[in-house]
Amino acid sequence: MNVELNIKEVIKKYGLTINEVAERMNITRQTLGTHINGNPSVEILARIAEVIGCPITELFKQPDNDTLNITCPHCGKSINLKIDKHERNT
């Protein structure tokens, strides 16, 4: 299972456009689009989150249940993750 990203929705949620995020990152809209629609590195995701003003975890779609199965891209081993859906009240 691939982990899905939620970047476009988060950008919209924070009242920004892809053009604005690209400008703040000092890259072109096309380059940002390539990252959003491709397989961005952790560094790129961190930069996007910083520009938007959100935690990097918000860029990922949240699973519907409390477990997530992913495959290690290096060894192909299946990894089962337990998702803690505990929310903090601030």
KADA-V24301 format. One record per helix or strand of 3 or more residues. SS is the DSSP state (H for helix, E for strand). FROM is the first residue (numbers start at 0). LEN is the number of residues. If there is no record, write none. Layout:
SS_FROM_LEN ; SS_FROM_LEN
This chain:
H_6_7 ; H_17_8 ; H_28_9 ; H_41_11 ; H_55_4 ; E_66_5 ; E_77_5
